[in-house]
Amino acid sequence: MKMEKTGQAEIHINDQTLVCPVYEGTEGEKAVDVSRLRKETGLITYDPGFGNTGSCASDITFIDGEKGILRYRGYDVADLAARCEFIEVAYLLVHGSLPTLAQRENYATLLNSHSMIHEDMREFFSNYPEHSHPMAILSAMAVSLSSFYPELRGDLKEDVDMTVARLISKLRTIAAFSYKKSIGEPAVYPRHDLKYCENFLNMMFSSPVRGEPINPVMADALNKLLIIHADHEQNCSTSVVRAVGSSGINLYASIAAGICALWGPKHGGANQHVIEMLEDIRREGGDVDKVLERAKNPRSPFRLIGFGHRVYKSYDPRAKIAKELCKKVIAATHTKDPLMDIAQELEEKALADSYFQERNLYPNVDFYTGLTYREMGIPTNMFTVMFAIGRLPGWIAQWLEMQNDSDARIARPRQIYTGPNLRKVAPIAKRK
């Protein structure tokens, strides 16, 4: 569905006027088209971080940060998390519609049949240094898939389904193998009789001397966590996937680039830093009031991690789901986690504080997801890997959409140069 032209805007620059079309999306979002700005005026826009720049038109994900809305293909994320399996949401993002029962079963079969990785790829794991970060392994292995499996050519639906199934299924296997490598245990192969999330948990936690059945509460929690991470519009890693893909490179390489972008502590790595922050608070006595005062002190470098969001100016809808999941997982494990107590007290007092209210600093998705994964037994250095597994269908959908977008061009932002003016090269003997 294309944007509709609904009006025009005028940009006045000295005695020159540029008339720009105004477009509107299906949910009322408006944008001024400045694509002719440089050609007709010699000027460019200056927008650090691209916070006011629309890089594309997309029909995949809608976010209203003021109202706390997140929808995939028109479906509210809470509705999807309550009623769907992760593979159904993956199908929705890639194909544009939720699968029928028959389509879901066929898709599950396709994913299972492609869950193994090439045996030669297993040799890669043995060559990584002990305790290599799982995200480093994941990104390297993702780009290596292009050497073992065909790239997408043309727009044949079968090729798309096959390649997508390979990525969604094999990345999960690679993630589990990388974890086993990091703890020195043998890899556990995927099983044909287990569903997507159960299969991952089995590959993570099963071993030749321990074969406990999968806890359904953990499988359900993982399913929902992957769903709430499945896509999030034009965030850093998604923009990277599109930017790298715009050069014409294959899907595997684009996904590997997205994984690297997600690794950053300001993006997917934030939930790991939430846990570290809560651990620090616990070690220092658990005084939440003292922590909040530090966060409000403009002279203090301390910041509350897991609060506030670049887009959401209300409670992150994903954080609400993650919080309830965390409570269910803790109840199922019959544990009392002091970090959960600190987190809840921190949230309660922050939301009641005018400082945080005025700045729209609400808990975001990272605040409770790390706690939930921790309760599930997933180690801290795997948190971002879990994020990547969930985000993968969104990245793929965004990459595919870009390939079929007639307006898409190679990503090439401009800059404002602030370096020295023209200089002459002096002979080396005369240089100071």
DOVO-239772 format. One record per residue: x, y, z of N, C-alpha, C in turn. Coordinates in pm, whole numbers, padded with zeros to 5 digits, always signed. Layout:
% residues N
XYZXYZXYZ
...
% end
This chain:
% residues 432
+00084-00118+00000+00000+00000+00000+00088+00124+00000
+00067+00213-00098+00150+00332-00110+00098+00444-00021
+00185+00539+00009+00144+00659+00083+00054+00743-00006
-00033+00820+00056-00120+00910-00018-00068+01053-00004
-00070+01125-00117-00033+01267-00113-00154+01344-00062
-00136+01417+00048-00249+01484+00112-00236+01636+00113
-00127+01688+00065-00109+01833+00066+00032+01870+00029
+00071+01991+00066+00207+02035+00036+00257+02129+00145
+00387+02140+00154+00452+02230+00250+00550+02318+00174
+00570+02438+00224+00664+02530+00161+00783+02553+00251
+00901+02544+00192+01025+02575+00265+01081+02703+00205
+01094+02806+00288+01142+02936+00243+01289+02952+00280
+01372+02973+00181+01515+02991+00200+01555+03120+00131
+01577+03225+00211+01602+03359+00157+01488+03397+00063
+01516+03420-00063+01410+03459-00156+01359+03342-00240
+01397+03221-00202+01357+03102-00277+01254+03022-00198
+01156+02967-00268+01053+02884-00205+01051+02747-00271
+01063+02644-00188+01056+02507-00237+00923+02447-00192
+00845+02402-00287+00717+02338-00256+00739+02187-00248
+00707+02130-00133+00731+01987-00109+00598+01915-00085
+00579+01800-00148+00457+01723-00122+00454+01670+00021
+00334+01659+00077+00314+01600+00209+00240+01468+00190
+00297+01361+00243+00236+01227+00231+00183+01181+00366
+00086+01092+00361+00027+01040+00484+00015+00889+00476
+00051+00822+00587+00039+00678+00596-00100+00636+00640
-00123+00507+00652-00257+00456+00683-00301+00485+00826
-00205+00515+00915-00239+00546+01054-00227+00695+01084
-00222+00775+00977-00221+00920+00996-00085+00984+01011
+00022+00906+01001+00156+00964+01009+00182+01047+00884
+00235+01168+00903+00259+01257+00789+00409+01281+00772
+00447+01302+00647+00589+01326+00616+00600+01428+00504
+00698+01517+00518+00729+01614+00413+00839+01555+00326
+00814+01548+00197+00911+01491+00103+01013+01599+00065
+01136+01583+00116+01242+01682+00088+01346+01624-00007
+01307+01524-00086+01403+01457-00172+01462+01549-00280
+01393+01661-00311+01444+01754-00413+01518+01873-00350
+01533+01872-00218+01588+01987-00148+01728+02025-00199
+01819+01929-00203+01956+01961-00243+01965+01999-00390
+01890+01927-00471+01894+01953-00616+01848+02095-00648
+01746+02142-00577+01688+02272-00613+01740+02388-00530
+01798+02359-00411+01845+02469-00326+01992+02459-00290
+02053+02342-00310+02193+02323-00270+02208+02292-00122
+02096+02283-00049+02100+02256+00094+02065+02109+00122
+02107+02063+00240+02064+01932+00289+02003+01951+00428
+01934+01851+00478+01883+01856+00615+01993+01807+00710
+01991+01859+00832+02085+01815+00935+02003+01749+01045
+02017+01616+01059+01932+01540+01151+02013+01427+01215
+02097+01459+01314+02179+01356+01378+02094+01242+01434
+02133+01119+01400+02059+01003+01446+01933+00976+01365
+01904+01060+01266+01788+01042+01176+01656+01033+01252
+01646+01102+01367+01525+01095+01448+01403+01157+01382
+01424+01244+01283+01313+01309+01213+01310+01275+01065
+01383+01170+01029+01396+01135+00888+01330+01002+00858
+01239+00999+00763+01178+00875+00718+01258+00818+00603
+01322+00704+00623+01410+00648+00520+01335+00562+00419
+01210+00526+00451+01135+00439+00361+00987+00443+00399
+00905+00388+00313+00765+00360+00346+00755+00210+00367
+00686+00168+00473+00682+00026+00507+00543-00013+00556
+00499-00133+00521+00369-00180+00569+00384-00293+00670
+00501-00302+00734+00529-00413+00825+00488-00380+00969
+00542-00274+01025+00523-00245+01167+00479-00101+01188
+00381-00083+01279+00335+00050+01315+00359+00073+01464
+00418+00188+01496+00443+00228+01635+00385+00366+01658
+00313+00383+01767+00272+00515+01816+00334+00529+01954
+00444+00601+01961+00519+00612+02086+00445+00687+02194
+00361+00782+02156+00286+00858+02255+00176+00775+02319
+00113+00687+02242+00003+00605+02293+00047+00465+02336
+00173+00432+02313+00223+00300+02352+00165+00188+02268
+00162+00209+02136+00105+00110+02043+00217+00046+01962
+00212-00086+01949+00302-00161+01861+00220-00267+01790
+00219-00262+01656+00144-00359+01577+00231-00414+01465
+00218-00545+01441+00280-00609+01325+00171-00636+01223
+00187-00578+01104+00091-00600+00994-00053-00573+01041
-00070-00477+01133-00203-00441+01181-00246-00512+01308
-00174-00614+01351-00211-00689+01472-00136-00633+01593
-00210-00610+01703-00147-00561+01825-00054-00668+01881
+00063-00625+01929+00164-00720+01975+00115-00803+02093
+00032-00743+02181-00020-00819+02295-00117-00927+02249
-00196-00898+02147-00289-00996+02092-00213-01112+02029
-00107-01081+01956-00025-01185+01894+00044-01271+02000
+00098-01207+02104+00168-01282+02209+00072-01374+02284
-00053-01332+02297-00151-01411+02371-00206-01528+02289
-00211-01514+02156-00284-01611+02074-00199-01689+01974
-00075-01649+01954+00002-01709+01845+00133-01772+01893
+00182-01864+01811+00317-01916+01829+00414-01825+01753
+00540-01829+01793+00640-01744+01730+00649-01770+01579
+00639-01895+01540+00653-01924+01396+00536-01866+01317
+00419-01850+01380+00306-01785+01313+00336-01637+01290
+00398-01573+01391+00433-01432+01378+00544-01414+01275
+00638-01508+01272+00743-01503+01170+00681-01513+01031
+00584-01603+01015+00514-01619+00888+00441-01490+00852
+00376-01429+00952+00302-01304+00930+00394-01194+00880
+00508-01177+00944+00599-01070+00905+00654-01091+00764
+00688-01213+00732+00749-01241+00601+00645-01242+00489
+00526-01302+00517+00426-01320+00411+00314-01217+00413
+00297-01145+00521+00194-01041+00525+00062-01083+00584
+00044-01211+00612-00082-01259+00671-00051-01373+00767
-00140-01392+00864-00123-01504+00957-00152-01635+00883
-00081-01741+00915-00101-01867+00844-00230-01937+00885
-00286-02013+00793-00394-02105+00829-00333-02222+00905
-00418-02310+00955-00367-02427+01028-00275-02510+00938
-00318-02532+00813-00236-02612+00721-00105-02542+00689
-00111-02410+00669+00011-02334+00638+00107-02336+00757
+00053-02326+00878+00140-02330+00995+00210-02465+01008
+00134-02573+00984+00194-02707+00995+00302-02726+00888
+00275-02680+00768+00374-02690+00660+00498-02608+00692
+00475-02490+00750+00587-02402+00784+00671-02464+00896
+00604-02523+00995+00676-02590+01104+00760-02706+01051
+00703-02780+00957+00776-02892+00896+00898-02841+00819
+00879-02731+00746+00989-02671+00669+01101-02624+00762
+01063-02561+00873+01164-02515+00969+01239-02632+01031
+01166-02736+01067+01231-02853+01127+01326-02920+01029
+01286-02928+00904+01369-02997+00804+01498-02921+00774
+01500-02792+00808+01620-02710+00782+01690-02668+00910
+01664-02737+01020+01720-02696+01148+01866-02738+01168
+01910-02839+01094+02050-02881+01103+02140-02782+01030
+02264-02770+01075+02361-02693+00999+02459-02791+00934
+02518-02748+00824+02613-02831+00750+02722-02879+00846
+02755-03006+00837+02854-03064+00930+02989-02994+00921
+03023-02944+00803+03150-02872+00791+03150-02744+00874
+03030-02685+00892+03021-02563+00973+03051-02591+01119
+03030-02713+01163+03058-02748+01302+03206-02732+01334
+03290-02746+01230+03434-02728+01251+03467-02585+01293
+03381-02490+01248+03407-02350+01285+03405-02332+01437
+03310-02400+01501+03295-02384+01646+03423-02425+01720
+03486-02532+01674+03605-02582+01743+03723-02486+01731
+03718-02396+01631+03830-02305+01609+03813-02171+01681
+03695-02146+01740+03679-02023+01817+03747-02037+01952
+03810-01929+02001+03872-01935+02134+03767-01967+02240
+03810-02031+02346+03720-02061+02456+03664-01931+02513
+03539-01933+02549+03469-01817+02606+03449-01705+02504
+03453-01735+02375+03418-01634+02274+03274-01587+02298
+03250-01460+02276+03115-01409+02297+03021-01471+02194
+02905-01521+02238+02811-01585+02145+02766-01494+02030
+02762-01362+02052+02722-01273+01943+02828-01267+01833
+02955-01277+01872+03063-01280+01772+03050-01405+01686
+03023-01517+01752+03006-01643+01679+02883-01637+01591
+02773-01584+01645+02647-01580+01571+02659-01499+01443
+02721-01382+01451+02733-01297+01332+02824-01361+01227
+02934-01419+01273+03027-01484+01180+02964-01605+01113
+02891-01683+01190+02827-01802+01134+02714-01765+01040
+02644-01655+01070+02533-01611+00984+02585-01576+00845
+02694-01500+00838+02747-01463+00707+02809-01585+00638
+02858-01682+00717+02916-01803+00658+02811-01891+00591
+02685-01876+00631+02579-01955+00567+02574-01934+00417
+02615-01815+00372+02612-01786+00227+02710-01873+00150
+02810-01927+00218+02906-02014+00151+02854-02157+00139
+02757-02192+00221+02706-02329+00223+02569-02344+00157
+02495-02234+00150+02358-02241+00098+02337-02133-00008
+02251-02160-00106+02232-02065-00217+02177-01931-00171
+02218-01827-00243+02162-01695-00218+02029-01683-00293
+01948-01585-00251+01822-01559-00320+01851-01500-00458
+01789-01555-00559+01803-01501-00694+01664-01487-00754
+01633-01370-00806+01499-01348-00860+01398-01332-00748
+01271-01355-00780+01167-01339-00679+01079-01462-00669
+01137-01580-00692+01059-01702-00684+01020-01729-00539
+00893-01752-00515+00842-01770-00380+00908-01888-00310
+00932-01995-00385+00994-02114-00325+01133-02081-00272
+01208-02003-00348+01342-01965-00304+01335-01883-00177
+01240-01789-00171+01225-01706-00053+01190-01792+00068
+01091-01879+00055+01050-01965+00167+01166-02051+00216
+01241-02107+00122+01351-02196+00158+01462-02120+00231
+01499-02005+00178+01606-01926+00238+01565-01874+00375
+01442-01825+00385+01391-01774+00513+01387-01886+00617
+01338-02003+00575+01331-02117+00667+01471-02156+00715
+01567-02155+00624+01704-02187+00662+01754-02092+00770
+01733-01962+00747+01785-01863+00840+01717-01872+00977
+01584-01874+00977+01510-01874+01104+01540-02000+01185
+01556-02111+01117+01580-02237+01187+01726-02257+01223
+01815-02229+01130+01957-02254+01154+02018-02155+01252
+01970-02031+01252+02027-01934+01346+02000-01977+01490
+01883-02035+01512+01851-02089+01644+01949-02201+01682
+01978-02289+01588+02072-02398+01613+02212-02345+01638
+02254-02248+01559+02386-02186+01576+02398-02123+01715
+02291-02055+01757+02292-01990+01888+02311-02092+02000
+02237-02202+01992+02249-02306+02095+02388-02371+02091
+02440-02397+01972+02573-02454+01959+02679-02361+02018
+02662-02229+01994+02761-02134+02044+02761-02131+02196
+02643-02148+02256+02636-02153+02402+02706-02278+02454
+02679-02391+02391+02744-02516+02434+02896-02505+02420
+02941-02439+02314+03084-02419+02295+03142-02336+02410
+03067-02232+02452+03119-02141+02554+03132-02208+02691
+03055-02315+02715+03064-02382+02845+03135-02517+02835
+03187-02548+02716+03266-02669+02699+03186-02798+02695
+03058-02790+02660+02976-02911+02650+02954-02948+02504
+02925-03075+02474+02899-03116+02335+02769-03056+02284
+02765-03028+02155+02644-02972+02094+02531-03074+02098
+02410-03024+02116+02291-03108+02113+02217-03080+01983
+02191-03184+01905+02126-03166+01776+01976-03138+01792
+01918-03065+01695+01773-03041+01700+01695-03171+01680
+01572-03173+01731+01486-03292+01720+01363-03261+01637
+01322-03359+01557+01208-03338+01467+01075-03336+01541
+01071-03390+01663+00944-03404+01735+00915-03286+01828
+01002-03187+01831+00981-03072+01919+00947-02947+01840
+00866-02860+01901+00833-02733+01838+00953-02638+01846
+00939-02524+01781+01051-02431+01764+01116-02393+01898
+01036-02344+01993+01091-02298+02121+01139-02414+02208
+01062-02523+02210+01103-02640+02286+01236-02695+02234
+01251-02694+02103+01373-02743+02040+01494-02661+02084
+01476-02529+02087+01586-02443+02129+01625-02470+02274
+01525-02477+02361+01553-02502+02503+01620-02637+02524
+01580-02737+02445+01643-02868+02455+01789-02863+02410
+01816-02792+02300+01954-02779+02252+02040-02701+02350
+01979-02608+02424+02053-02528+02521+02085-02606+02648
+01988-02678+02701+02000-02730+02837+02009-02882+02850
+01984-02953+02742+01997-03099+02749+02145-03137+02735
+02177-03253+02789+02314-03304+02777+02309-03456+02787
+02420-03525+02754+02420-03673+02762+02389-03726+02902
+02412-03644+03005+02387-03691+03142+02265-03624+03206
+02198-03538+03128+02082-03470+03184+01978-03450+03074
+01868-03517+03083+01766-03508+02979+01629-03478+03037
+01616-03368+03110+01490-03333+03173+01388-03285+03069
+01259-03312+03093+01157-03264+03000+01150-03111+03001
+01106-03053+02888+01097-02908+02876+00980-02857+02960
+01006-02761+03044+00901-02699+03125+00812-02616+03033
+00682-02645+03025+00594-02571+02935+00584-02422+02966
+00605-02385+03092+00603-02242+03129+00721-02171+03063
+00837-02237+03062+00956-02178+03001+00940-02168+02849
+00883-02271+02789+00861-02269+02644+00763-02159+02606
+00657-02142+02685+00559-02037+02658+00622-01899+02676
+00704-01884+02780+00770-01756+02804+00864-01721+02688
+00941-01819+02642+01032-01796+02530+00954-01759+02405
+00845-01828+02380+00760-01800+02265+00716-01653+02264
+00669-01606+02379+00619-01469+02390+00732-01367+02383
+00847-01399+02443+00960-01308+02438+01010-01289+02294
+01013-01397+02218+01054-01386+02078+00955-01303+01998
+00826-01318+02029+00723-01243+01958+00736-01093+01983
+00756-01052+02109+00762-00909+02137+00889-00843+02083
+00987-00926+02045+01110-00873+01986+01112-00883+01834
+01006-00937+01773+01012-00979+01632+01036-00865+01533
+00987-00746+01561+01018-00632+01473+00992-00505+01551
+01055-00396+01509+01033-00269+01579+01064-00152+01488
+01008-00160+01367+01020-00050+01272+01167-00022+01238
+01203+00106+01211+01337+00137+01159+01437+00168+01270
+01458+00072+01360+01557+00088+01466+01699+00075+01410
+01798+00083+01496+01937+00082+01451+01971-00042+01368
+01945-00162+01422+01986-00285+01351+01904-00307+01224
+01775-00272+01228+01692-00288+01107+01738-00192+00998
+01771-00068+01038+01823+00028+00942+01954-00020+00882
+02035-00087+00963+02161-00143+00913+02134-00254+00812
+02038-00342+00843+02002-00450+00750+01959-00391+00616
+01877-00287+00621+01832-00222+00497+01947-00151+00426
+02030-00080+00503+02141-00005+00443+02241-00098+00375
+02278-00205+00444+02372-00302+00386+02306-00372+00267
+02180-00411+00283+02109-00477+00174+02090-00389+00053
+02085-00257+00073+02064-00166-00040+02181-00167-00137
+02296-00218-00092+02413-00226-00181+02402-00343-00277
+02302-00429-00256+02284-00546-00341+02342-00672-00283
+02392-00664-00159+02452-00781-00097+02344-00882-00057
+02384-01007-00035+02287-01113-00006+02225-01099+00133
+02117-01171+00154+02042-01166+00280+02126-01211+00399
+02208-01315+00381+02290-01365+00491+02383-01256+00545
+02449-01184+00455+02543-01079+00495+02468-00964+00561
+02351-00932+00511+02271-00823+00569+02230-00858+00711
+02190-00984+00732+02150-01028+00867+02270-01026+00961
+02386-01068+00913+02507-01065+00996+02539-00922+01040
+02520-00827+00950+02542-00686+00985+02442-00640+01091
+02317-00684+01078+02216-00651+01177+02250-00707+01314
+02303-00828+01317+02344-00890+01443+02452-00806+01510
+02549-00761+01432+02656-00679+01488+02602-00548+01544
+02507-00486+01474+02448-00362+01523+02370-00385+01653
+02300-00497+01660+02220-00530+01778+02307-00553+01901
+02430-00597+01879+02522-00631+01987+02550-00512+02078
+02540-00391+02027+02578-00272+02103+02498-00253+02230
+02562-00202+02336+02494-00183+02465+02381-00081+02461
+02380+00008+02362+02271+00105+02350+02152+00048+02273
+02168-00073+02222+02061-00135+02143+02023-00267+02209
+02055-00378+02149+02012-00508+02202+02083-00550+02328
+02199-00491+02356+02274-00530+02474+02227-00465+02603
+02121-00383+02593+02078-00308+02711+02022-00397+02822
+01955-00509+02786+01897-00592+02894+02006-00658+02979
+02120-00684+02918+02234-00735+02996+02281-00629+03096
+02281-00504+03054+02326-00396+03142+02225-00366+03252
+02098-00397+03227+01998-00384+03333+02031-00479+03448
+02062-00603+03413+02098-00702+03516+02220-00656+03594
+02320-00605+03523+02442-00559+03589+02412-00442+03682
+02322-00351+03639+02283-00238+03723+02211-00286+03849
+02118-00381+03833+02044-00433+03948+02137-00507+04044
+02235-00579+03990+02334-00647+04073+02414-00545+04155
+02453-00435+04091+02527-00330+04161+02443-00270+04274
+02315-00247+04246+02226-00191+04349+02214-00287+04467
+02203-00416+04437+02192-00517+04544+02320-00520+04628
+02435-00517+04561+02562-00522+04634+02582-00399+04723
+02524-00287+04679+02541-00162+04754+02434-00145+04862
+02357-00252+04887+02261-00246+04996+02116-00238+04954
+02090-00221+04823+01953-00221+04774+01873-00097+04805
+01941+00016+04830+01872+00141+04861+01824+00207+04731
+01698+00183+04696+01642+00233+04570+01630+00385+04571
+01593+00443+04685+01579+00589+04694+01712+00659+04663
+01818+00602+04712+01950+00659+04687+01985+00650+04538
+01947+00540+04477+01973+00520+04334+01897+00623+04250
+01771+00646+04284+01690+00742+04210+01745+00884+04223
+01796+00918+04341+01856+01050+04359+01980+01065+04273
+02059+00960+04264+02176+00963+04175+02135+00983+04031
+02027+00915+03989+01980+00924+03851+01931+01065+03818
+01879+01134+03920+01825+01269+03898+01931+01378+03908
+02047+01343+03961+02154+01442+03979+02222+01471+03846
+02211+01592+03793+02270+01623+03662+02422+01611+03659
+02486+01616+03777+02632+01606+03783+02680+01461+03793
+02585+01369+03809+02622+01227+03821+02618+01160+03683
+02720+01079+03652+02718+01008+03523+02622+00890+03523
+02567+00857+03640+02479+00740+03651+02347+00764+03579
+02300+00662+03506+02170+00667+03440+02097+00537+03467
+01966+00547+03484+01884+00427+03502+01874+00355+03369
+01925+00236+03362+01918+00156+03239+01786+00081+03239
+01721+00077+03122+01593+00010+03113+01475+00103+03127
+01504+00234+03141+01398+00335+03149+01413+00432+03032
+01300+00471+02974+01302+00564+02863+01325+00493+02731
+01280+00556+02623+01293+00496+02490+01294+00607+02386
+01368+00584+02281+01379+00683+02174+01243+00712+02111
+01156+00612+02104+01025+00629+02039+00911+00640+02140
+00910+00550+02239+00798+00547+02333+00808+00660+02436
+00701+00739+02444+00690+00843+02547+00581+00805+02648
+00547+00679+02649+00457+00620+02746+00513+00481+02778
+00437+00401+02851+00487+00269+02891+00503+00181+02768
+00621+00126+02749+00651+00037+02637+00557-00084+02645
+00474-00107+02541+00379-00219+02548+00447-00355+02564
+00570-00367+02516+00643-00492+02529+00688-00514+02673
+00714-00404+02745+00758-00415+02884+00646-00470+02973
+00522-00434+02941+00407-00486+03018+00400-00637+03006
+00418-00688+02884+00414-00833+02860+00531-00901+02931
+00650-00842+02917+00771-00901+02977+00760-00907+03129
+00701-00806+03189+00687-00803+03335+00601-00919+03384
+00487-00942+03316+00398-01052+03356+00464-01187+03332
+00540-01199+03222+00612-01323+03195+00713-01351+03304
+00782-01247+03348+00883-01264+03452+00820-01318+03580
+00705-01265+03617+00635-01312+03737+00597-01460+03724
+00549-01500+03604+00508-01638+03582+00626-01734+03590
+00739-01692+03531+00858-01778+03532+00911-01793+03674
+00913-01685+03750+00958-01692+03890+00867-01783+03971
+00736-01773+03947+00641-01860+04018+00665-02007+03983
+00699-02033+03857+00720-02171+03812+00849-02230+03868
+00949-02145+03890+01076-02195+03941+01080-02198+04094
+00977-02140+04156+00967-02138+04303+01090-02074+04367
+01137-01968+04302+01253-01896+04356+01210-01756+04399
+01290-01697+04484+01269-01557+04522+01393-01480+04477
+01375-01402+04371+01488-01332+04312+01497-01191+04371
+01603-01160+04446+01616-01025+04502+01623-00916+04395
+01673-00951+04277+01680-00852+04170+01541-00813+04121
+01448-00910+04120+01310-00879+04081+01247-00784+04182
+01274-00806+04309+01221-00716+04412+01274-00575+04394
+01403-00564+04365+01464-00432+04343+01403-00367+04219
+01387-00445+04112+01332-00392+03987+01191-00338+04007
+01108-00412+04078+00970-00368+04098+00963-00243+04186
+01048-00239+04289+01051-00119+04373+01102+00001+04295
+01203-00024+04212+01259+00082+04129+01153+00138+04034
+01078+00048+03970+00972+00092+03878+00863+00170+03952
+00818+00116+04063+00709+00178+04139+00745+00320+04183
+00866+00336+04236+00906+00467+04286+00940+00565+04174
+00996+00513+04065+01028+00600+03951+00900+00653+03885
+00801+00568+03871+00676+00611+03807+00598+00709+03893
+00624+00709+04024+00555+00801+04114+00633+00932+04131
+00751+00940+04071+00839+01056+04087+00816+01155+03972
+00793+01281+04004+00764+01382+03900+00879+01398+03802
+01003+01376+03848+01119+01388+03760+01107+01293+03642
+01073+01169+03669+01060+01068+03563+00931+01086+03485
+00825+01131+03552+00698+01155+03483+00713+01265+03378
+00777+01374+03415+00792+01488+03324+00879+01454+03204
+00969+01361+03221+01060+01323+03112+01016+01197+03039
+00896+01148+03071+00841+01027+03006+00935+00908+03016
+00994+00890+03133+01088+00780+03153+01015+00661+03217
+00965+00576+03130+00895+00455+03173+00983+00334+03146
+00955+00220+03213+01032+00100+03180+01016+00062+03033
+01127+00023+02970+01121-00025+02832+01137-00177+02829
+01140-00233+02711+01140-00379+02696+01260-00445+02764
+01372-00372+02774+01493-00431+02830+01486-00450+02981
+01396-00377+03047+01396-00376+03193+01360-00512+03251
+01263-00582+03190+01220-00710+03246+01262-00832+03165
+01302-00814+03038+01337-00932+02958+01462-01001+03011
+01562-00921+03052+01683-00982+03107+01655-01061+03234
+01569-01007+03320+01531-01079+03442+01463-01210+03408
+01378-01209+03307+01305-01330+03268+01401-01435+03214
+01489-01394+03123+01587-01488+03068+01676-01544+03180
+01712-01460+03273+01795-01504+03385+01725-01613+03466
+01596-01595+03491+01520-01694+03565+01505-01825+03486
+01509-01815+03354+01499-01934+03269+01630-02010+03261
+01736-01954+03319+01866-02021+03317+01954-01981+03201
+01911-01882+03125+01991-01836+03011+02096-01737+03061
+02224-01758+03032+02329-01672+03086+02325-01532+03026
+02383-01439+03099+02378-01298+03061+02432-01273+02921
+02544-01339+02885+02603-01311+02755+02523-01368+02638
+02413-01440+02669+02324-01491+02565+02200-01404+02546
+02182-01302+02631+02060-01221+02623+02044-01157+02484
+02153-01100+02432+02144-01033+02302+02123-01134+02189
+02175-01254+02207+02151-01361+02110+02002-01394+02104
+01938-01400+02220+01795-01425+02224+01718-01316+02151
+01763-01193+02171+01704-01079+02101+01716-01099+01950
+01834-01141+01906+01858-01160+01762+01769-01269+01703
+01750-01378+01776+01663-01485+01727+01521-01433+01709
+01474-01353+01805+01341-01297+01794+01330-01196+01682
+01431-01111+01666+01425-01004+01566+01446-01053+01423
+01498-01172+01407+01532-01223+01274+01417-01216+01172
+01294-01259+01204+01187-01249+01104+01160-01106+01060
+01171-01012+01154+01153-00871+01119+01259-00822+01024
+01385-00856+01053+01494-00818+00963+01471-00873+00823
+01432-01000+00817+01409-01064+00687+01296-00994+00613
+01186-00966+00683+01071-00900+00620+01111-00762+00568
+01189-00689+00646+01233-00555+00604+01324-00563+00482
+01413-00662+00480+01504-00680+00366+01426-00714+00240
+01329-00805+00253+01248-00846+00138+01165-00728+00087
+01109-00651+00179+01028-00535+00138+01112-00436+00059
+01236-00414+00105+01324-00321+00036+01358-00369-00105
+01375-00501-00120+01408-00555-00252+01297-00529-00354
+01173-00522-00305+01059-00504-00393+01007-00360-00397
+01083-00269-00337+01040-00129-00330+01098-00052-00448
+01011-00001-00535+01057+00071-00654+01125+00203-00619
+01099+00254-00498+01161+00380-00456+01295+00360-00385
+01331+00234-00358+01453+00207-00281+01578+00246-00361
+01674+00305-00292+01802+00343-00351+01912+00300-00255
+02033+00293-00303+02143+00259-00213+02153+00367-00104
+02168+00323+00020+02175+00416+00132+02300+00502+00118
+02279+00634+00124+02393+00724+00107+02360+00859+00173
+02366+00866+00308+02339+00993+00375+02444+01098+00339
+02407+01224+00355+02501+01334+00335+02561+01375+00469
+02652+01472+00466+02714+01521+00588+02741+01670+00573
+02773+01734+00685+02821+01872+00682+02969+01867+00719
+03052+01902+00624+03197+01894+00645+03243+02007+00737
+03324+01973+00839+03375+02073+00934+03527+02070+00945
+03594+02009+00849+03740+01999+00853+03807+02121+00794
+03941+02115+00776+04016+02229+00724+03984+02257+00578
+04009+02381+00537+03993+02417+00396+04110+02363+00316
+04115+02394+00187+04219+02343+00098+04358+02377+00151
+04443+02274+00154+04581+02293+00198+04677+02235+00094
+04796+02287+00089+04899+02239-00002+04992+02145+00075
+05037+02041+00005+05129+01946+00068+05271+02003+00062
+05331+02026+00177+05468+02079+00184+05568+01963+00171
+05686+01989+00117+05790+01885+00115+05814+01835+00257
+05844+01709+00271+05854+01649+00404+05958+01717+00492
+06064+01770+00433+06169+01836+00513+06120+01967+00573
+06015+02026+00514+05966+02156+00563+05841+02146+00649
+05794+02023+00674+05672+02008+00755+05702+02027+00902
+05613+02095+00970+05628+02115+01115+05560+02003+01189
% end
